Amino acid sequence: MEQIANVGGCAHPIYLSGHTTVSDATTGEVLRHYDTADEPAGRLAIRCRNRRETRCRPCSRLHSGDTFHLVRAGLSGGKGTPDVVQGHPRLFVTLTAPSFGTVHRINEGGQQCQPRHRGSNCDHGRSVGCGLVHSEGDPLLGQPLCPACYDYTGHALWHAHVGPLWNRFCDRTRRLLATHAGIAQTKLRDHARLSFAKVAEYQRRAAVHLHAVIRLDGPAGPGSSPPGWATPVVLETIVRKAAGAVTVPVPYSWAFGERAARWGAQLDAHEIRSFGDCPVTDDRVAAYVAKYVGKSVSEAGGCDSRINSAAEIPYAATNPHVRALMGTCWRLGGLRELEELRLRAWTHTLGFRGHVLTKSRLYSTTYTALRADRAQYRFNPAEVEQGADVVTDSTWRYVGSGHTPGAAELAAGIALDREESCRLRREAEEDEKWATRSDKGRGCEGRQQLAHDA
């Protein structure tokens, strides 16, 4: 029970066996010693650190918290990032995939899904319209009106080129910034630097789109001020122009001819503000990005496990649209001219082979630094003298993973209790803030009474 509680109710912990000895380098005195021989079954449980909520909810929640602080530090400062970044031009940009075919969707105002004239059909005899008004949770959402008309080949190939497309988008943005400033492209780093953090999200139609935080700094990074011509309006104009112009050629194949990957027509760009009444603030953007880090292709109806053969695809626990995308990835992956895309290895992600979250080097802190700070916070320095010259001897080996059925029930209960405790703490903090705001202008006794009642 103590081990399961120490890992926060992790659903699939990793078990290690070994020891760690910290001794004084001068005298050889042992300052601290830990050995798993004294633990139950002679092993130590550690977190699996899986970011996906479908695999491990406690570790996913911890990873999302780290992501929140990582993104927020690049917007508000802290964690080694100067606070002056609050005054730099910052945008929250959403880049979408192009259309590969008409799909069922929800329209605002209770309008029909795809209103069309009566009697209009596609080349396959299917109606090109849908007069239904869909609601949340409808299994038709994201499904193509005519699967035969849907461009599954373009969908899979676009997923395989999202990474290069993003890199070219960043390069084009830097070139346009240099052109706007009237300087050579190679001299842009002497005037300004572009930093970003982006996260990938699967839409209902199983297509990836990117949410990106883009910041423009001075030549020395986040600690320096950007030039006077760098404003949020200029940055937004250049971002929109770069997104509309950049393309990535797809390797030619006799199966589909010449193609090119590009962004979709829908592009959102909003200025991020740290102060004032604005819907796009530092905390909201960081929370929005952190929410999608724990998501995966399963949110669009896909599966998290790898596909090892084409025979597994018809039996995948997903909808026909996703199974058709999986089959397309597997067939395209067998073409010799597309071997470098490794589509078969990434069939379960529908061809997308990028990390869920990436950032530029100077944007903010790193996951490694956040985990080191958390470990240092939990460490008891009383056992080791401050400033002592110590030697650490560690030996660890992997001995297993996962829970027994009984331990899995205990872990689920512990994780649920901790999640409920966090929810109650947040509600208590919100009530306290509300009580303080409501009693603004009153005396100290009145504020304490309102806080007590809340």
C-alpha positions in Angstrom: 0.0 0.0 0.0 2.8 2.4 0.8 4.6 1.7 -2.5 1.4 2.2 -4.5 0.7 5.4 -2.6 4.3 6.7 -3.2 3.8 6.4 -7.0 0.4 8.1 -6.8 -1.6 5.1 -7.8 0.3 4.6 -11.1 -1.6 2.1 -13.3 1.5 0.4 -14.6 4.5 0.9 -12.4 8.0 -0.2 -13.1 9.8 -2.3 -10.5 13.6 -2.0 -9.9 15.9 -3.9 -7.6 19.2 -2.5 -6.3 20.7 -0.1 -3.8 22.1 3.5 -3.5 24.9 4.4 -1.1 26.0 8.0 -0.4 29.3 8.3 1.4 31.8 11.0 2.4 34.6 11.2 -0.2 37.2 12.0 2.4 36.4 9.8 5.4 34.5 7.1 3.6 31.6 7.4 6.2 28.3 6.2 4.9 25.9 9.2 5.0 22.9 7.5 3.5 22.1 4.0 2.3 19.0 2.6 0.7 18.5 -1.1 -0.4 15.4 -2.7 -1.9 16.1 -5.8 0.2 14.0 -4.3 2.9 11.1 -3.6 0.6 8.2 -6.0 0.0 9.3 -8.6 -2.6 12.7 -7.0 -2.6 11.8 -4.4 -5.3 10.9 -0.7 -5.6 8.0 0.7 -7.6 8.5 3.9 -9.7 6.1 5.7 -12.0 5.6 4.6 -15.6 5.5 8.3 -16.7 3.1 7.5 -19.5 1.6 10.8 -20.8 -1.5 9.1 -22.3 -4.6 9.3 -20.1 -6.0 6.1 -21.5 -2.9 4.2 -20.2 -2.2 5.8 -16.8 -4.4 8.6 -15.6 -2.2 9.6 -12.5 1.0 9.8 -14.6 -0.8 11.6 -17.4 -2.1 14.2 -14.9 1.4 14.7 -13.5 2.8 15.1 -17.1 0.1 17.6 -17.9 1.0 19.6 -14.8 4.6 19.7 -15.9 3.5 20.9 -19.4 1.4 23.6 -17.8 4.4 25.0 -16.0 6.6 24.6 -19.0 4.3 26.6 -21.3 3.4 29.1 -18.7 7.0 29.8 -17.9 7.5 30.8 -21.5 4.6 33.3 -21.3 4.8 34.7 -17.8 8.4 34.0 -16.8 9.8 31.8 -14.0 11.5 28.5 -13.9 14.7 30.2 -15.3 12.8 32.4 -17.8 12.9 36.2 -17.2 9.6 37.9 -16.4 10.2 40.4 -19.2 8.7 37.9 -21.7 5.3 39.1 -20.7 5.9 42.2 -22.8 7.2 40.4 -25.9 4.9 39.8 -29.0 3.1 36.5 -28.4 0.5 34.6 -30.4 -1.6 31.5 -29.9 -1.9 29.9 -33.3 -3.9 27.0 -34.5 -2.9 25.3 -37.8 -5.3 22.8 -39.3 -5.2 20.1 -41.9 -6.7 20.7 -45.4 -10.0 19.1 -46.4 -9.8 15.5 -47.6 -13.5 15.1 -48.1 -16.9 16.1 -46.6 -17.6 14.8 -43.1 -20.4 15.0 -40.6 -20.1 17.9 -38.2 -21.9 20.1 -35.7 -23.0 23.5 -36.9 -23.7 26.4 -34.6 -27.2 27.6 -34.1 -28.8 24.1 -34.6 -28.2 24.1 -38.3 -28.1 21.1 -40.5 -24.9 19.1 -40.8 -24.3 19.5 -44.6 -27.3 21.2 -46.2 -27.5 20.5 -50.0 -30.1 20.7 -52.7 -32.3 17.7 -53.0 -31.3 15.1 -55.6 -27.6 16.0 -55.6 -25.4 12.9 -55.4 -21.7 12.2 -55.8 -20.2 10.0 -58.5 -20.8 6.9 -56.3 -24.5 7.6 -55.9 -24.4 8.9 -52.3 -26.1 12.1 -51.2 -23.6 15.0 -50.8 -25.8 16.5 -48.1 -26.9 15.6 -44.6 -30.0 17.2 -43.2 -29.5 15.9 -39.6 -28.6 18.1 -36.6 -25.9 16.2 -34.8 -25.2 16.4 -31.1 -22.1 15.8 -29.0 -21.3 12.1 -28.8 -23.0 11.2 -32.1 -20.9 8.4 -33.7 -21.4 9.9 -37.1 -19.3 13.0 -36.2 -16.1 13.0 -38.2 -17.2 10.2 -40.5 -17.1 10.9 -44.3 -20.4 11.3 -46.1 -19.0 9.1 -48.9 -16.0 6.9 -47.9 -15.3 6.3 -51.6 -14.9 10.0 -52.3 -12.7 10.6 -49.2 -9.0 11.1 -50.0 -7.5 8.6 -47.6 -4.2 8.6 -49.4 -3.8 12.4 -49.0 -4.8 12.1 -45.4 -2.2 9.5 -44.5 0.5 11.3 -46.5 -0.3 14.6 -44.9 0.2 13.1 -41.5 3.6 11.8 -42.5 4.7 15.3 -43.5 3.4 17.4 -40.6 6.9 17.6 -39.1 8.7 18.9 -42.2 5.7 21.2 -42.9 6.1 22.8 -39.5 9.8 23.2 -39.9 9.3 24.9 -43.3 6.6 27.1 -41.7 9.1 28.3 -39.0 11.8 28.9 -41.7 9.4 30.9 -43.8 8.3 32.9 -40.8 11.9 33.9 -40.1 12.5 34.8 -43.7 9.4 37.1 -43.8 10.4 38.7 -40.5 13.8 39.5 -42.0 12.2 40.9 -45.2 9.9 43.0 -43.1 12.8 44.4 -41.1 14.8 45.1 -44.3 17.7 42.9 -43.3 19.4 39.8 -44.6 17.9 36.5 -43.6 21.3 35.4 -42.1 21.3 38.6 -39.9 17.9 38.0 -38.3 19.5 36.4 -35.2 21.3 39.7 -34.6 18.0 41.5 -34.2 15.3 38.9 -33.1 14.7 35.3 -32.2 11.6 33.2 -32.8 10.6 30.8 -30.0 7.7 28.4 -29.9 6.0 25.5 -28.1 3.4 23.4 -29.9 1.1 20.5 -29.2 -0.7 18.1 -31.6 -4.4 17.2 -31.3 -6.5 14.8 -33.3 -9.8 16.2 -34.5 -13.0 14.2 -34.9 -12.2 13.4 -38.5 -8.9 11.8 -37.2 -6.8 14.6 -38.7 -4.0 16.3 -36.7 -4.0 20.0 -36.1 -1.4 22.0 -34.1 -1.8 24.5 -31.3 1.3 26.6 -31.1 2.5 29.4 -28.8 4.8 31.7 -30.8 7.0 34.3 -29.1 9.3 36.9 -30.6 12.4 37.8 -28.5 15.4 40.0 -28.8 18.8 38.8 -30.2 19.9 37.4 -26.8 16.8 35.3 -26.3 14.0 35.8 -23.7 16.0 38.2 -21.5 16.4 40.8 -24.3 13.8 43.1 -25.8 12.7 42.6 -29.4 13.2 45.4 -31.9 10.7 48.2 -32.2 9.2 46.9 -35.4 8.3 43.6 -33.8 4.6 44.0 -32.7 1.9 41.4 -32.3 0.1 42.7 -35.4 3.2 42.3 -37.5 3.9 38.9 -36.2 0.3 37.8 -36.8 0.4 39.1 -40.4 3.6 37.3 -41.1 2.4 34.0 -39.5 -0.7 34.0 -41.7 1.3 34.8 -44.8 3.8 32.0 -44.0 1.1 29.4 -43.3 -0.6 30.1 -46.6 2.6 29.9 -48.7 4.6 27.0 -47.4 4.4 23.5 -49.0 6.3 20.2 -48.7 6.6 17.9 -51.8 5.6 14.3 -51.3 7.8 11.6 -52.8 6.4 10.7 -56.2 4.7 7.3 -56.7 3.0 5.7 -59.6 0.1 4.9 -57.2 -1.0 8.5 -56.5 1.2 10.8 -58.7 2.6 14.1 -57.6 1.3 15.6 -54.4 2.3 18.3 -51.9 1.5 18.8 -48.3 0.2 22.2 -47.1 -1.8 23.7 -44.2 -5.6 24.0 -44.3 -7.5 27.2 -45.0 -8.7 27.5 -41.4 -6.1 29.3 -39.3 -6.6 31.0 -36.0 -4.1 33.5 -34.5 -4.8 35.4 -31.3 -2.6 37.7 -29.3 -1.8 36.5 -25.8 -2.1 39.0 -23.0 -0.9 38.8 -19.5 -3.1 41.6 -18.1 -6.6 43.0 -18.7 -9.8 41.3 -19.6 -8.8 39.0 -22.4 -10.0 35.5 -23.3 -6.5 34.5 -24.4 -4.3 34.8 -21.3 -1.1 33.1 -20.1 -2.9 30.7 -17.7 -5.7 29.8 -20.2 -3.3 29.1 -23.0 -1.0 27.0 -20.8 -4.0 25.0 -19.4 -5.3 24.5 -23.0 -2.0 23.1 -24.2 -1.5 20.9 -21.1 -5.0 19.4 -21.6 -4.1 18.0 -25.0 -0.8 16.5 -23.9 -2.6 13.6 -22.2 -4.7 12.9 -25.3 -3.8 10.5 -28.1 -5.3 9.0 -31.3 -7.8 7.2 -29.1 -9.7 10.5 -28.7 -10.5 10.3 -32.4 -11.5 6.6 -32.1 -8.1 5.1 -32.8 -6.0 2.7 -30.8 -2.9 3.2 -28.7 -1.2 -0.1 -29.4 1.0 -0.7 -32.5 -0.3 -2.6 -35.5 1.9 -5.5 -36.4 0.1 -6.9 -39.4 -2.6 -6.0 -41.9 -4.7 -8.9 -40.5 -5.2 -6.9 -37.2 -6.7 -3.8 -38.8 -10.2 -5.2 -39.5 -10.5 -6.3 -35.9 -9.3 -3.0 -34.4 -11.7 -1.6 -31.8 -12.4 1.6 -33.7 -14.8 3.1 -36.3 -14.7 2.3 -40.1 -13.2 5.7 -40.9 -10.1 5.1 -38.7 -9.8 1.5 -39.9 -9.7 2.7 -43.5 -6.9 5.2 -42.6 -5.0 2.4 -41.0 -5.4 0.2 -44.1 -4.2 3.1 -46.3 -1.1 3.6 -44.1 -0.3 -0.1 -44.3 -0.7 -0.3 -48.1 1.3 2.9 -48.7 4.0 1.7 -46.3 4.7 -1.3 -48.6 5.7 1.0 -51.5 9.5 1.2 -52.0 9.4 4.9 -52.7 7.8 5.6 -49.3 10.0 3.4 -47.1 11.6 6.4 -45.4 8.1 7.6 -44.1 7.8 4.3 -42.1 4.0 4.4 -42.4 3.6 0.8 -41.3 5.4 1.4 -38.0 3.1 4.4 -37.4 -0.1 2.8 -38.6 -1.7 3.0 -35.2 -1.2 6.8 -35.2 -2.6 7.1 -38.8 0.8 8.0 -40.2 1.6 10.9 -37.8 5.1 10.3 -36.4 5.9 13.4 -34.5 6.1 14.1 -30.8 2.9 15.3 -29.2 4.7 18.4 -27.8 7.9 20.1 -29.0 9.5 23.4 -28.2 12.4 25.6 -29.3 15.5 25.5 -27.1 15.1 29.0 -25.7 11.4 29.0 -25.1 11.5 28.0 -21.4 12.5 25.2 -19.1 12.5 21.5 -19.9 10.8 18.4 -18.5 14.1 17.1 -17.1 14.6 20.3 -15.1 11.1 20.2 -13.7 11.5 16.6 -12.7 14.8 17.3 -11.0 13.2 20.2 -9.1 10.4 17.9 -7.9 12.9 15.3 -6.8 15.0 17.9 -5.0 11.9 19.1 -3.2 11.0 15.6 -2.0 14.6 14.9 -0.9 15.4 15.1 2.8 18.7 17.1 3.0 19.0 16.4 6.7 20.6 13.0 6.0 23.5 14.5 4.1 25.6 17.4 5.3 25.3 20.5 3.2 28.4 21.2 1.1 30.0 17.9 1.8 32.1 16.2 -0.8 30.1 12.9 -1.4 30.3 9.9 -3.6 27.2 8.1 -4.8 27.3 4.3 -5.6 24.1 3.0 -7.3 23.2 -0.3 -8.8 19.7 -0.9 -10.3 18.2 -3.4 -12.6 14.7 -4.0 -14.0 12.7 -6.8 -12.4 9.2 -6.3 -13.7 6.2 -4.0 -14.3 2.5 -3.9 -13.8 0.1 -4.7 -11.0 -1.6 -7.9 -9.9 -5.4 -7.8 -10.2 -5.7 -7.0 -6.5 -3.0 -4.3 -6.5 -4.6 -2.8 -9.6 -7.8 -2.2 -7.6 -5.9 -0.6 -4.8 -4.0 1.6 -7.2 -7.3 2.7 -8.9 -8.8 3.6 -5.5 -5.7 5.6 -4.4 -5.6 7.5 -7.7 -9.3 8.3 -7.4 -8.9 9.5 -3.8 -6.0 11.8 -4.8 -7.9 13.2 -7.8 -10.9 13.9 -5.6 -8.6 15.6 -3.0 -7.1 17.8 -5.6 -10.6 18.8 -6.9 -11.8 19.7 -3.4 -8.6 21.7 -2.8 -9.2 23.7 -6.0 -12.8 24.4 -5.0 -11.7 25.6 -1.6 -9.1 27.9 -3.1 -11.7 29.3 -5.6 -14.2 29.8 -2.7 -11.5 31.6 -0.7 -10.7 33.9 -3.6 -14.4 34.6 -4.2 -14.9 35.4 -0.5 -11.9 37.8 -0.6 -13.2 39.6 -3.7 -16.7 39.8 -2.4 -15.5 41.4 0.9 -13.3 43.9 -0.8 -13.5 47.2 1.1 -14.6 45.6 4.4 -12.6 45.1 7.5 -10.4 42.2 8.4 -13.1 40.6 10.6 -15.6 40.6 7.8 -13.2 38.9 5.4 -12.4 36.2 7.9 -16.1 35.5 8.5 -16.8 35.2 4.8 -13.8 32.9 4.2 -15.0 30.8 7.2 -18.5 30.5 5.8 -17.2 29.6 2.3 
